[in-house]
């Protein structure tokens, strides 16, 4: 983590708010956002530079840390920022939202690249810290998460209590939701993690080393009760006037933003009843994006379609500019059944860790699930879990507390039938 953590995304989203309402302010904020993004990369890579846009870009480019297309985007932002500062000195010049569109596109391109890069760097740094840290006696390394569905399980299942009975303490480690979780359990960078069941089983079936070292402890529920798929579109984009039936009949030309190495991509293939090669045959292209990107995707391209998590979904529900072109409930019953099966999550554990704690998978699973379901049946425990999730789960930065609580209650009801529908 750097001292600059979170500032680039804050400035980027602040700039977006001014793009239409005050384009001159947007240009200045866009330049500050670009500087902040480059500064964060420089800090993470320990590259010394003056904290100015020109100096940072020069040093990072010289070290091969910024690709050519990103350099072009930064130069576009820089030139527009210069134009904006000069325009403010002349009352004769007014800048319109249309005038700054190339700068807005360049800034979003920079933000998408930064999201991919910073996520990769943070993940790599976390793994280095784990590899370098000597394993303490009686320490269980748990894959922590800010995803509401997963965090609810981690907070409610009582794992800390279960391992404490065997003189272990839990060390939470933040890592992204991806196939790497299972691989990290196999190498024992982690001891235990919650991950998508189908992708876990696929890794176990295809990799002998993983199969020898990892065991599935048991199922821990379904994300959104199996209704977690949707394809989001902008109303003023290419797909704004298209029905779900029309899209399914002719999806050619669609560009879909989705984290490719995740169950979200699997769900997309399931929903379209195809495989990756089939997407290309259908004329559909994939934009591989970090899972935490939000509605800013649409500022880059209003015609893009997005498959994401429940944060993006709820954020879009609060904005009339977006709609679900496709979702689980629109699809045929057979497809809905496939998606429900694909939504199951399991606890995976390292076999050596289980042996050290003298735990049998079935016994551990029974103990954890008993604790988890007790939370849902006790109003006080449930409300405490809601408060904890509002505090510790991830949300769009600009979402107010009441919106976050509403999202938590919605996800808990849909996934585990706790509380009431929101």
ChimeraX attribute file (.defattr): number of C-alpha atoms within 10 A of each C-alpha:
attribute: neighborCount
match mode: 1-to-1
recipient: residues
	/A:1	12
	/A:2	11
	/A:3	9
	/A:4	14
	/A:5	14
	/A:6	14
	/A:7	13
	/A:8	22
	/A:9	18
	/A:10	14
	/A:11	20
	/A:12	25
	/A:13	19
	/A:14	17
	/A:15	24
	/A:16	19
	/A:17	14
	/A:18	17
	/A:19	22
	/A:20	15
	/A:21	12
	/A:22	14
	/A:23	24
	/A:24	23
	/A:25	19
	/A:26	25
	/A:27	28
	/A:28	19
	/A:29	21
	/A:30	29
	/A:31	26
	/A:32	20
	/A:33	26
	/A:34	27
	/A:35	22
	/A:36	25
	/A:37	27
	/A:38	26
	/A:39	26
	/A:40	21
	/A:41	21
	/A:42	19
	/A:43	15
	/A:44	18
	/A:45	13
	/A:46	9
	/A:47	14
	/A:48	13
	/A:49	17
	/A:50	10
	/A:51	14
	/A:52	15
	/A:53	22
	/A:54	15
	/A:55	16
	/A:56	22
	/A:57	24
	/A:58	14
	/A:59	18
	/A:60	21
	/A:61	15
	/A:62	10
	/A:63	11
	/A:64	9
	/A:65	16
	/A:66	20
	/A:67	11
	/A:68	11
	/A:69	13
	/A:70	19
	/A:71	17
	/A:72	13
	/A:73	20
	/A:74	26
	/A:75	19
	/A:76	19
	/A:77	28
	/A:78	22
	/A:79	13
	/A:80	22
	/A:81	23
	/A:82	14
	/A:83	15
	/A:84	21
	/A:85	14
	/A:86	11
	/A:87	15
	/A:88	14
	/A:89	9
	/A:90	9
	/A:91	7
	/A:92	7
	/A:93	11
	/A:94	12
	/A:95	16
	/A:96	14
	/A:97	15
	/A:98	11
	/A:99	12
	/A:100	20
	/A:101	16
	/A:102	14
	/A:103	24
	/A:104	27
	/A:105	18
	/A:106	23
	/A:107	27
	/A:108	22
	/A:109	21
	/A:110	24
	/A:111	24
	/A:112	18
	/A:113	19
	/A:114	22
	/A:115	20
	/A:116	16
	/A:117	16
	/A:118	18
	/A:119	17
	/A:120	14
	/A:121	16
	/A:122	17
	/A:123	15
	/A:124	13
	/A:125	14
	/A:126	16
	/A:127	18
	/A:128	12
	/A:129	12
	/A:130	16
	/A:131	12
	/A:132	9
	/A:133	10
	/A:134	8
	/A:135	13
	/A:136	9
	/A:137	9
	/A:138	15
	/A:139	16
	/A:140	22
	/A:141	21
	/A:142	23
	/A:143	25
	/A:144	20
	/A:145	23
	/A:146	18
	/A:147	18
	/A:148	26
	/A:149	24
	/A:150	22
	/A:151	20
	/A:152	23
	/A:153	21
	/A:154	21
	/A:155	16
	/A:156	21
	/A:157	22
	/A:158	18
	/A:159	22
	/A:160	17
	/A:161	15
	/A:162	18
	/A:163	18
	/A:164	15
	/A:165	10
	/A:166	13
	/A:167	12
	/A:168	17
	/A:169	19
	/A:170	17
	/A:171	14
	/A:172	14
	/A:173	18
	/A:174	14
	/A:175	20
	/A:176	20
	/A:177	22
	/A:178	18
	/A:179	17
	/A:180	15
	/A:181	21
	/A:182	30
	/A:183	20
	/A:184	20
	/A:185	25
	/A:186	25
	/A:187	14
	/A:188	21
	/A:189	22
	/A:190	24
	/A:191	26
	/A:192	28
	/A:193	25
	/A:194	27
	/A:195	25
	/A:196	25
	/A:197	23
	/A:198	17
	/A:199	20
	/A:200	24
	/A:201	16
	/A:202	11
	/A:203	17
	/A:204	21
	/A:205	11
	/A:206	10
	/A:207	11
	/A:208	11
	/A:209	13
	/A:210	20
	/A:211	16
	/A:212	12
	/A:213	18
	/A:214	28
	/A:215	22
	/A:216	23
	/A:217	23
	/A:218	21
	/A:219	17
	/A:220	23
	/A:221	21
	/A:222	23
	/A:223	25
	/A:224	21
	/A:225	19
	/A:226	20
	/A:227	18
	/A:228	25
	/A:229	28
	/A:230	25
	/A:231	21
	/A:232	25
	/A:233	26
	/A:234	25
	/A:235	18
	/A:236	12
	/A:237	16
	/A:238	16
	/A:239	22
	/A:240	17
	/A:241	12
	/A:242	13
	/A:243	13
	/A:244	18
	/A:245	13
	/A:246	11
	/A:247	14
	/A:248	15
	/A:249	10
	/A:250	13
	/A:251	17
	/A:252	15
	/A:253	14
	/A:254	19
	/A:255	17
	/A:256	22
	/A:257	24
	/A:258	24
	/A:259	23
	/A:260	17
	/A:261	17
	/A:262	16
	/A:263	21
	/A:264	21
	/A:265	21
	/A:266	19
	/A:267	22
	/A:268	22
	/A:269	15
	/A:270	17
	/A:271	22
	/A:272	15
	/A:273	12
	/A:274	14
	/A:275	13
	/A:276	14
	/A:277	9
	/A:278	13
	/A:279	19
	/A:280	13
	/A:281	12
	/A:282	16
	/A:283	13
	/A:284	17
	/A:285	16
	/A:286	19
	/A:287	14
	/A:288	14
	/A:289	21
	/A:290	23
	/A:291	23
	/A:292	17
	/A:293	21
	/A:294	19
	/A:295	18
	/A:296	16
	/A:297	19
	/A:298	20
	/A:299	17
	/A:300	20
	/A:301	16
	/A:302	17
	/A:303	21
	/A:304	22
	/A:305	25
	/A:306	28
	/A:307	26
	/A:308	23
	/A:309	20
	/A:310	22
	/A:311	22
	/A:312	19
	/A:313	23
	/A:314	18
	/A:315	19
	/A:316	19
	/A:317	13
	/A:318	11
	/A:319	10
	/A:320	9
	/A:321	13
	/A:322	20
	/A:323	18
	/A:324	22
	/A:325	23
	/A:326	20
	/A:327	17
	/A:328	20
	/A:329	13
	/A:330	14
	/A:331	17
	/A:332	10
	/A:333	11
	/A:334	9
	/A:335	18
	/A:336	20
	/A:337	15
	/A:338	15
	/A:339	23
	/A:340	20
	/A:341	15
	/A:342	22
	/A:343	24
	/A:344	20
	/A:345	22
	/A:346	21
	/A:347	22
	/A:348	26
	/A:349	25
	/A:350	25
	/A:351	23
	/A:352	14
	/A:353	20
	/A:354	18
	/A:355	11
	/A:356	10
	/A:357	16
	/A:358	10
	/A:359	16
	/A:360	12
	/A:361	18
	/A:362	11
	/A:363	11
	/A:364	17
	/A:365	21
	/A:366	13
	/A:367	14
	/A:368	22
	/A:369	20
	/A:370	14
	/A:371	18
	/A:372	20
	/A:373	15
	/A:374	15
	/A:375	22
	/A:376	20
	/A:377	12
	/A:378	11
	/A:379	13
	/A:380	11
	/A:381	14
	/A:382	19
	/A:383	15
	/A:384	12
	/A:385	20
	/A:386	20
	/A:387	13
	/A:388	15
	/A:389	23
	/A:390	21
	/A:391	14
	/A:392	14
	/A:393	17
	/A:394	16
	/A:395	25
	/A:396	16
	/A:397	11
	/A:398	11
	/A:399	12
	/A:400	10
	/A:401	12
	/A:402	10
	/A:403	16
	/A:404	22
	/A:405	16
	/A:406	16
	/A:407	22
	/A:408	25
	/A:409	23
	/A:410	20
	/A:411	25
	/A:412	25
	/A:413	18
	/A:414	21
	/A:415	20
	/A:416	18
	/A:417	15
	/A:418	19
	/A:419	16
	/A:420	10
	/A:421	12
	/A:422	11
